[in-house]
Amino acid sequence: MTATKLTLRRKKPESFKGDLLVSCLDQDENGKVKIRKNIAVKELKNAIALGDFQGKLNDSLLLYPTAPGKQKPSACRMLVIGFGKSHDKSLIELREKCRITGGTIAVKAAELKAERICLCLPPLNNMKGDEVVECVLEGMLLGDYRFLKYKKADRKNPAFTGIKEIVIYAPGGFKAMRHSMDKAGHVATAAKEARDMANEPGNGWTPESFAKYGRKLARRYKMRCIILGKNDLKRAKMGGILAVNKGSSEPPRMVILEHHTTRKNAETILIIGKGLTFDSGGVSLKPSAGMEDMKYDMCGGAAVLSTMRVVGEEKPDVNVVAIVPSTDNMGGSSALKPGDVIRHYGGITSEIVNTDAEGRLILADALAYGIKKFKPTCVIDLATLTGAVITGLGHHRTGLLSNSQLLVERLLAAGENSGEPLWQLPLDEEYIKQIDSDVADIKNTGGKSAGTITAAAYLQKFVGDTPWSHMDIAGTAWGFTKKSYIPSGPSGTGVRTLVDMIRNWEKFS
């Protein structure tokens, strides 16, 4: 993935000589377009007069100014994008409108194969200029995504490989604008790396790939990286991940990446992501139709490690530890069987009712191990854990379950702020009883009823009193709500929520 160059300029936008000059225009309270004087070219005024451009959200108008001159752009094309009304919108709504507008610009740029773009952004009511820049740029960078690694190049009609440079017109406030551009660049790059990992096939992204990525981040950002291999996992008696791995030819890995701040008495956030690089269901084999999508079962792990990329770039004043337990789930001759009993790290035994309920087995070991070793202030796990969450919430919200309402409130706020909304589900004693077992401490499924909740109840057995939240991203990790900045396929969800929470961290206890 080639990084997009981000530049600020004070020179008037009319002097920009790149591929595309973009002007975002909003509406006043009466729905009329607010025209910026320095780009009020005749063609635009004519279009507005004819009603061909009204400035509504995602309205677009492509102009080809005949020749440079007074109030004529030097760029070969000018794109005008509508932003709609802003005076009556909340900050959350405005942030999302900015991201959607940015995504629309990226889509138009791909159609035009425009590599160098200059942006002129309007000031919005209730939103600072640097925040407008951050959100539009975030949407634009997220919308400028494609996965071409395995596609043969067409020499006669080469594919557009992405925007090379984005120039932001900023007459003032350079320091704040630069900071906002960096924030947008960091989080968008991380989310796109999570998408790249998920788009890799099962034979292209293995547990060792997670380990290599963790080592790369550790070298680049001077973090500590520990990789636990199969023998390490055996010595630690992590029966969950070892059981899932029994039918596989690929050895398991547990990737641990640590960021430690120099701030005294800093709290520690532990984030854990499910790294199931392919899920066949094991002996409880999944239906063949759609099984190719099970390469996406590692999206939680991708989100967690990609979040650490932003942590490395920005070095927050809070300790952040990431753990990714990783294996695939195959049906080899030694595979885990329904009816087997396993012993997790820490001693809890589990009756295996369904080998396709494997994600909770590897997460349970990681939760118990991570909490004992790092004694975190709180822990958050992300996993494509249940199809039941799609039945309940569709592809629009991530399921959220927790033993801490304070942590829930922080995650809900971070999700809304980043355009990755969550929905809290209950986790009462009645649901927990569904995973009682007659032959072991617990069993790994509680039946079809409340499947998302009982899966979380399983994980809760391994967190004790530590504040913990579980994010079930099965419905949002791919097939997420269609937006201009969210492609079909993997969305990279979870990265921006975690980053927002870490950036805005306040003392928890």
C-alpha positions as CSV (number, residue, x, y, z in Angstrom):
1,M,0.0,0.0,0.0
2,T,1.6,3.3,-1.2
3,A,1.2,6.2,1.3
4,T,-0.6,9.3,0.0
5,K,1.3,12.5,0.4
6,L,-0.6,15.1,2.5
7,T,0.3,18.8,1.9
8,L,-0.9,22.1,3.2
9,R,-0.7,25.3,1.1
10,R,-1.5,29.0,1.5
11,K,-1.5,29.8,-2.2
12,K,-4.9,30.5,-3.7
13,P,-6.5,27.2,-4.9
14,E,-6.9,28.7,-8.4
15,S,-3.2,28.4,-8.9
16,F,-3.2,24.6,-8.3
17,K,-2.1,22.8,-11.4
18,G,-2.8,19.2,-10.5
19,D,-5.5,16.8,-11.8
20,L,-8.5,17.9,-9.8
21,L,-9.5,20.9,-7.7
22,V,-12.3,20.0,-5.3
23,S,-14.5,22.5,-3.6
24,C,-17.0,21.4,-0.9
25,L,-20.0,23.8,-0.6
26,D,-22.7,23.7,2.0
27,Q,-26.1,25.2,2.1
28,D,-27.5,28.0,4.2
29,E,-30.6,27.7,6.4
30,N,-32.8,28.2,3.4
31,G,-31.1,25.5,1.4
32,K,-29.2,27.9,-0.9
33,V,-25.6,27.1,-1.9
34,K,-22.9,29.1,-0.1
35,I,-20.5,30.1,-2.9
36,R,-16.9,30.8,-2.0
37,K,-15.8,33.9,-3.8
38,N,-12.4,32.7,-4.9
39,I,-13.9,29.8,-6.8
40,A,-17.1,31.3,-8.0
41,V,-16.5,30.5,-11.7
42,K,-19.1,31.3,-14.2
43,E,-19.9,27.7,-15.0
44,L,-20.7,27.0,-11.4
45,K,-23.1,30.0,-11.1
46,N,-24.8,28.9,-14.3
47,A,-25.3,25.3,-12.9
48,I,-26.8,26.7,-9.7
49,A,-29.1,29.0,-11.6
50,L,-30.4,26.1,-13.7
51,G,-30.9,23.9,-10.6
52,D,-28.3,21.4,-11.8
53,F,-26.3,21.8,-8.5
54,Q,-28.2,22.4,-5.3
55,G,-25.5,21.7,-2.7
56,K,-27.2,18.8,-1.1
57,L,-25.1,16.1,0.5
58,N,-23.2,14.2,-2.2
59,D,-24.5,16.5,-5.0
60,S,-21.6,16.7,-7.5
61,L,-20.7,18.8,-10.5
62,L,-17.7,18.3,-12.7
63,L,-16.5,21.4,-14.6
64,Y,-13.8,21.8,-17.2
65,P,-12.9,25.5,-17.2
66,T,-12.1,26.7,-20.7
67,A,-8.9,28.6,-19.8
68,P,-7.1,29.8,-16.8
69,G,-7.7,33.4,-15.9
70,K,-9.3,35.6,-13.3
71,Q,-11.2,33.3,-10.9
72,K,-10.5,30.4,-13.2
73,P,-8.8,27.3,-11.7
74,S,-5.5,26.2,-13.3
75,A,-6.4,22.6,-12.6
76,C,-7.6,20.7,-15.6
77,R,-10.8,19.7,-13.8
78,M,-12.9,21.2,-11.0
79,L,-15.2,19.1,-8.9
80,V,-17.9,20.7,-6.8
81,I,-19.3,18.5,-4.0
82,G,-22.4,19.4,-2.0
83,F,-22.3,19.1,1.8
84,G,-25.9,19.9,2.6
85,K,-27.1,21.9,5.6
86,S,-24.9,22.0,8.6
87,H,-26.5,24.5,11.0
88,D,-29.0,22.1,12.5
89,K,-26.7,19.0,12.8
90,S,-24.9,17.6,15.8
91,L,-21.2,17.2,15.9
92,I,-21.5,13.5,15.5
93,E,-23.7,14.0,12.4
94,L,-21.3,16.6,10.9
95,R,-18.3,14.3,11.4
96,E,-20.0,11.5,9.5
97,K,-21.1,13.9,6.7
98,C,-17.5,15.0,6.4
99,R,-16.3,11.4,6.1
100,I,-19.1,10.6,3.5
101,T,-18.1,13.7,1.5
102,G,-14.5,12.6,1.6
103,G,-15.4,9.1,0.4
104,T,-17.4,10.6,-2.5
105,I,-14.4,12.6,-3.5
106,A,-12.3,9.5,-3.5
107,V,-14.8,7.7,-5.7
108,K,-14.9,10.5,-8.2
109,A,-11.1,10.7,-8.2
110,A,-10.9,7.0,-9.1
111,E,-13.4,7.5,-12.0
112,L,-11.2,10.3,-13.3
113,K,-7.9,8.6,-12.4
114,A,-6.9,11.9,-10.7
115,E,-3.7,11.4,-8.7
116,R,-3.0,15.0,-7.5
117,I,-6.0,16.7,-5.8
118,C,-6.5,20.0,-4.0
119,L,-9.3,20.4,-1.5
120,C,-11.1,23.6,-0.5
121,L,-13.3,22.9,2.5
122,P,-16.0,25.1,4.0
123,P,-16.1,26.3,7.6
124,L,-19.1,24.5,9.2
125,N,-21.3,25.6,12.1
126,N,-20.4,23.9,15.4
127,M,-17.3,22.4,13.9
128,K,-13.8,23.7,13.8
129,G,-11.9,24.0,10.5
130,D,-9.2,21.5,11.6
131,E,-11.9,19.0,12.5
132,V,-13.5,19.4,9.1
133,V,-10.1,18.7,7.5
134,E,-9.6,15.6,9.7
135,C,-12.9,14.0,8.9
136,V,-13.1,14.8,5.2
137,L,-9.5,13.6,4.8
138,E,-10.2,10.5,6.8
139,G,-13.2,9.6,4.6
140,M,-11.2,10.4,1.4
141,L,-8.3,8.2,2.4
142,L,-10.6,5.4,3.5
143,G,-12.5,5.7,0.3
144,D,-9.3,5.5,-1.7
145,Y,-8.9,1.8,-1.2
146,R,-8.4,-1.2,-3.5
147,F,-6.8,-4.6,-3.2
148,L,-5.0,-5.5,-6.4
149,K,-2.2,-7.8,-5.1
150,Y,-3.5,-10.8,-7.0
151,K,-4.8,-9.1,-10.1
152,K,-2.9,-9.3,-13.3
153,A,-2.0,-5.9,-14.6
154,D,-3.7,-4.7,-17.8
155,R,-1.0,-2.8,-19.8
156,K,-3.5,-1.3,-22.3
157,N,-5.8,0.0,-19.6
158,P,-3.9,0.1,-16.3
159,A,-5.9,0.1,-13.1
160,F,-6.0,3.3,-11.1
161,T,-3.7,2.6,-8.1
162,G,-4.8,5.4,-5.9
163,I,-4.4,9.1,-5.0
164,K,-0.8,10.1,-4.8
165,E,-1.1,13.6,-3.2
166,I,-3.8,15.5,-1.4
167,V,-3.2,19.3,-1.0
168,I,-5.4,21.1,1.6
169,Y,-6.0,24.8,1.0
170,A,-5.5,26.4,4.4
171,P,-5.1,30.2,4.6
172,G,-4.3,29.9,8.3
173,G,-4.1,27.7,11.4
174,F,-1.3,25.5,9.9
175,K,-0.3,23.8,13.2
176,A,-3.9,22.6,14.0
177,M,-4.4,21.6,10.4
178,R,-1.2,19.7,10.3
179,H,-2.1,17.8,13.4
180,S,-5.5,16.9,12.0
181,M,-4.0,15.7,8.8
182,D,-1.6,13.5,10.7
183,K,-4.4,12.0,12.8
184,A,-6.5,11.3,9.7
185,G,-3.6,9.8,7.9
186,H,-2.6,7.5,10.8
187,V,-6.0,6.1,11.5
188,A,-7.0,5.7,7.8
189,T,-3.7,3.9,7.0
190,A,-4.2,1.6,9.9
191,A,-7.8,0.7,8.9
192,K,-6.7,0.1,5.3
193,E,-3.9,-2.2,6.6
194,A,-6.5,-4.2,8.5
195,R,-8.5,-4.5,5.3
196,D,-5.4,-5.7,3.4
197,M,-4.9,-8.4,6.0
198,A,-8.5,-9.5,5.8
199,N,-8.4,-9.5,2.0
200,E,-5.5,-11.9,1.9
201,P,-6.6,-15.6,1.3
202,G,-6.1,-18.2,3.9
203,N,-3.0,-19.4,2.2
204,G,-1.7,-15.8,2.1
205,W,-2.3,-14.8,5.7
206,T,-1.4,-17.3,8.3
207,P,-0.7,-17.2,12.1
208,E,3.0,-16.6,11.2
209,S,1.9,-13.5,9.2
210,F,0.5,-12.0,12.3
211,A,3.8,-12.7,14.0
212,K,5.8,-11.0,11.3
213,Y,3.5,-8.0,11.3
214,G,3.9,-7.7,15.1
215,R,7.7,-7.9,14.8
216,K,7.7,-5.2,12.1
217,L,5.7,-2.8,14.2
218,A,7.9,-3.5,17.2
219,R,11.1,-2.6,15.2
220,R,9.5,0.5,13.7
221,Y,8.0,2.0,16.8
222,K,10.4,0.5,19.5
223,M,7.7,-1.6,21.1
224,R,8.1,-4.9,22.8
225,C,6.9,-7.9,20.8
226,I,6.6,-11.5,22.2
227,I,5.6,-14.4,20.0
228,L,4.4,-17.6,21.7
229,G,4.8,-20.6,19.5
230,K,3.2,-24.0,19.9
231,N,5.7,-25.3,22.5
232,D,5.4,-22.0,24.5
233,L,1.6,-22.5,24.4
234,K,2.0,-26.1,25.6
235,R,4.2,-25.0,28.5
236,A,1.7,-22.4,29.5
237,K,-1.1,-25.0,29.3
238,M,-3.3,-22.9,26.9
239,G,-5.7,-25.7,26.1
240,G,-8.1,-23.6,24.1
241,I,-5.9,-22.4,21.3
242,L,-4.1,-25.8,21.2
243,A,-7.4,-27.6,20.9
244,V,-8.6,-25.5,18.0
245,N,-5.2,-26.0,16.3
246,K,-5.2,-29.8,16.5
247,G,-6.6,-30.4,13.0
248,S,-4.3,-27.9,11.3
249,S,-0.9,-28.2,9.6
250,E,-0.2,-24.5,10.4
251,P,1.3,-24.0,13.9
252,P,-0.5,-21.5,16.2
253,R,0.9,-18.2,17.3
254,M,0.1,-15.8,20.1
255,V,1.3,-12.3,19.3
256,I,1.8,-9.9,22.1
257,L,2.7,-6.3,21.4
258,E,3.4,-3.8,24.2
259,H,3.5,0.0,24.2
260,H,4.6,1.5,27.5
261,T,4.5,5.3,28.1
262,T,7.0,7.1,30.2
263,R,4.2,8.7,32.2
264,K,4.2,7.6,35.9
265,N,1.3,5.6,37.2
266,A,-0.2,5.3,33.7
267,E,-3.2,2.9,33.3
268,T,-3.0,-0.1,31.0
269,I,-5.5,-0.9,28.2
270,L,-5.4,-4.5,27.0
271,I,-6.9,-5.2,23.6
272,I,-7.3,-8.7,22.3
273,G,-8.4,-9.7,18.7
274,K,-9.5,-13.1,17.4
275,G,-6.9,-14.2,14.8
276,L,-8.7,-17.2,13.2
277,T,-7.0,-17.1,9.7
278,F,-9.5,-19.6,8.3
279,D,-12.5,-21.3,9.8
280,S,-13.8,-24.4,8.2
281,G,-15.9,-25.2,11.3
282,G,-13.6,-28.2,12.1
283,V,-15.4,-31.5,12.6
284,S,-18.7,-29.5,12.8
285,L,-18.1,-28.5,9.2
286,K,-19.7,-25.3,7.9
287,P,-21.8,-25.4,4.7
288,S,-19.6,-25.0,1.6
289,A,-21.7,-22.1,0.2
290,G,-20.0,-18.9,1.4
291,M,-17.2,-20.7,3.2
292,E,-14.6,-18.6,1.3
293,D,-15.6,-15.7,3.5
294,M,-14.2,-17.5,6.5
295,K,-10.8,-16.1,5.6
296,Y,-12.3,-12.9,7.3
297,D,-12.5,-14.7,10.6
298,M,-9.2,-12.9,11.7
299,C,-10.6,-9.4,11.4
300,G,-10.5,-8.9,15.1
301,G,-6.8,-9.6,15.2
302,A,-6.2,-7.4,12.2
303,A,-8.0,-4.5,13.9
304,V,-6.1,-4.9,17.1
305,L,-2.6,-5.0,15.5
306,S,-3.5,-2.2,13.1
307,T,-4.6,-0.1,16.1
308,M,-1.1,-0.6,17.5
309,R,0.3,1.0,14.4
310,V,-1.5,4.3,15.4
311,V,-0.3,3.8,19.0
312,G,3.2,3.6,17.7
313,E,2.8,6.7,15.6
314,E,1.2,8.8,18.3
315,K,2.6,7.4,21.5
316,P,-0.3,8.1,23.9
317,D,0.1,8.7,27.6
318,V,-1.4,5.3,28.4
319,N,0.0,1.8,28.3
320,V,-1.5,-0.3,25.5
321,V,-1.0,-4.1,25.2
322,A,-2.3,-6.0,22.2
323,I,-2.7,-9.8,22.1
324,V,-3.7,-11.8,19.0
325,P,-4.2,-15.6,19.5
326,S,-4.0,-17.0,16.0
327,T,-4.6,-20.4,14.3
328,D,-7.0,-21.8,11.7
329,N,-9.7,-24.3,12.4
330,M,-9.5,-27.4,10.2
331,G,-10.8,-30.9,10.3
332,G,-7.6,-33.0,10.2
333,S,-7.3,-36.4,11.6
334,S,-6.3,-35.1,15.1
335,A,-9.0,-32.4,15.1
336,L,-11.0,-31.5,18.2
337,K,-14.3,-33.4,18.4
338,P,-17.8,-32.7,19.8
339,G,-17.9,-34.2,23.2
340,D,-14.2,-33.6,24.0
341,V,-13.3,-31.8,27.2
342,I,-10.4,-29.3,27.2
343,R,-8.7,-27.3,30.0
344,H,-8.1,-23.6,29.5
345,Y,-5.2,-21.5,30.8
346,G,-5.9,-21.1,34.5
347,G,-7.7,-24.5,34.8
348,I,-11.3,-24.0,33.7
349,T,-12.6,-27.0,31.9
350,S,-14.9,-26.8,28.9
351,E,-17.1,-29.4,27.2
352,I,-16.9,-29.0,23.4
353,V,-20.5,-29.2,22.0
354,N,-19.7,-27.6,18.6
355,T,-16.2,-27.3,17.1
356,D,-17.4,-24.3,15.0
357,A,-17.7,-22.3,18.3
358,E,-13.9,-22.0,18.3
359,G,-13.3,-18.3,18.6
360,R,-14.3,-18.2,22.2
361,L,-11.8,-21.0,22.9
362,I,-8.7,-19.1,21.7
363,L,-10.0,-15.8,23.1
364,A,-10.5,-17.3,26.6
365,D,-6.9,-18.3,26.8
366,A,-5.7,-14.9,25.7
367,L,-8.0,-13.1,28.2
368,A,-7.0,-15.2,31.1
369,Y,-3.3,-15.0,30.2
370,G,-3.3,-11.3,29.4
371,I,-5.1,-10.3,32.6
372,K,-2.8,-12.3,34.8
373,K,0.4,-11.1,33.2
374,F,-0.4,-7.4,32.6
375,K,-3.0,-6.7,35.3
376,P,-4.7,-4.2,33.0
377,T,-7.0,-1.4,34.0
378,C,-9.5,-2.7,31.5
379,V,-9.7,-5.2,28.6
380,I,-11.5,-5.1,25.3
381,D,-11.8,-8.0,22.9
382,L,-12.9,-7.9,19.3
383,A,-14.0,-10.9,17.4
384,T,-16.1,-12.1,14.4
385,L,-17.7,-14.4,17.0
386,T,-21.3,-15.2,16.1
387,G,-23.7,-15.3,13.2
388,A,-26.4,-14.5,15.8
389,V,-25.2,-10.9,16.0
390,I,-26.0,-10.5,12.3
391,T,-29.5,-11.8,12.9
392,G,-30.0,-9.3,15.7
393,L,-28.2,-6.2,14.5
394,G,-27.6,-6.8,10.8
395,H,-24.6,-5.2,9.3
396,H,-25.1,-1.8,10.8
397,R,-23.9,-2.0,14.4
398,T,-21.3,-4.0,16.4
399,G,-22.7,-6.0,19.3
400,L,-21.3,-4.8,22.7
401,L,-21.4,-6.8,25.9
402,S,-19.6,-6.0,29.2
403,N,-19.3,-6.2,32.9
404,S,-18.5,-2.5,33.2
405,Q,-20.9,0.3,32.3
406,L,-18.2,2.9,32.4
407,L,-16.3,1.0,29.7
408,V,-19.5,0.6,27.7
409,E,-20.1,4.3,27.7
410,R,-16.6,5.1,26.5
411,L,-16.8,2.6,23.7
412,L,-20.3,3.7,22.6
413,A,-19.1,7.3,22.5
414,A,-15.9,6.3,20.5
415,G,-18.0,4.3,18.1
416,E,-20.4,7.1,17.4
417,N,-17.6,9.6,17.1
418,S,-15.8,7.5,14.5
419,G,-18.8,6.3,12.5
420,E,-18.6,2.7,13.8
421,P,-21.8,2.5,16.0
422,L,-22.2,-0.2,18.6
423,W,-25.2,-1.5,20.4
424,Q,-25.2,-2.9,24.0
425,L,-26.7,-6.3,24.6
426,P,-27.6,-7.7,28.1
427,L,-25.4,-10.2,29.9
428,D,-27.6,-11.4,32.8
429,E,-27.4,-14.5,35.0
430,E,-30.1,-16.2,33.0
431,Y,-28.0,-16.2,29.9
432,I,-24.9,-17.4,31.8
433,K,-26.8,-20.5,33.0
434,Q,-27.2,-21.6,29.4
435,I,-23.5,-22.6,29.2
436,D,-23.6,-24.8,32.3
437,S,-22.2,-28.3,31.6
438,D,-22.9,-31.7,33.2
439,V,-19.4,-32.9,32.6
440,A,-17.2,-29.8,32.8
441,D,-17.1,-26.3,34.3
442,I,-18.8,-24.9,31.2
443,K,-19.7,-25.9,27.6
444,N,-18.8,-23.9,24.5
445,T,-22.3,-23.2,23.2
446,G,-25.5,-22.3,24.9
447,G,-27.8,-23.4,22.0
448,K,-29.4,-21.2,19.3
449,S,-31.2,-18.8,21.6
450,A,-29.2,-15.6,22.4
451,G,-26.1,-17.0,20.7
452,T,-24.2,-13.7,20.8
453,I,-24.9,-13.3,24.5
454,T,-24.0,-16.8,25.6
455,A,-20.7,-16.5,23.6
456,A,-19.9,-13.4,25.6
457,A,-20.9,-15.3,28.8
458,Y,-18.3,-17.9,28.0
459,L,-15.6,-15.2,27.7
460,Q,-16.8,-13.5,30.9
461,K,-15.8,-16.6,32.8
462,F,-12.1,-15.7,32.2
463,V,-12.0,-12.0,33.1
464,G,-12.8,-12.1,36.8
465,D,-13.4,-8.6,38.2
466,T,-11.4,-6.8,35.6
467,P,-13.5,-4.3,33.6
468,W,-14.1,-5.9,30.3
469,S,-16.0,-5.4,27.1
470,H,-16.6,-7.7,24.2
471,M,-17.2,-6.4,20.6
472,D,-18.8,-8.9,18.3
473,I,-17.9,-7.6,14.8
474,A,-19.2,-10.5,12.8
475,G,-21.8,-8.2,11.1
476,T,-19.5,-5.2,10.6
477,A,-16.1,-6.6,9.8
478,W,-17.3,-7.2,6.2
479,G,-20.5,-6.3,4.5
480,F,-20.7,-3.2,6.8
481,T,-23.4,-0.5,6.0
482,K,-22.7,0.7,2.5
483,K,-21.0,4.1,2.6
484,S,-18.8,6.1,0.2
485,Y,-15.7,5.4,2.4
486,I,-16.5,1.8,3.2
487,P,-15.8,-0.7,0.4
488,S,-17.5,-4.0,-0.2
489,G,-15.7,-6.7,1.6
490,P,-13.6,-6.0,4.7
491,S,-14.3,-2.7,6.4
492,G,-11.4,-2.5,8.9
493,T,-14.0,-1.9,11.6
494,G,-12.9,-1.6,15.2
495,V,-9.6,0.3,14.4
496,R,-11.1,3.8,14.5
497,T,-13.2,3.0,17.6
498,L,-10.2,1.8,19.5
499,V,-8.1,4.7,18.4
500,D,-10.7,7.2,19.3
501,M,-11.0,5.8,22.8
502,I,-7.2,5.6,23.3
503,R,-6.8,9.2,22.0
504,N,-9.4,10.5,24.4
505,W,-8.5,8.3,27.4
506,E,-9.2,9.7,30.8
507,K,-8.3,8.1,34.1
508,F,-10.5,5.1,34.6
509,S,-10.1,4.2,38.2
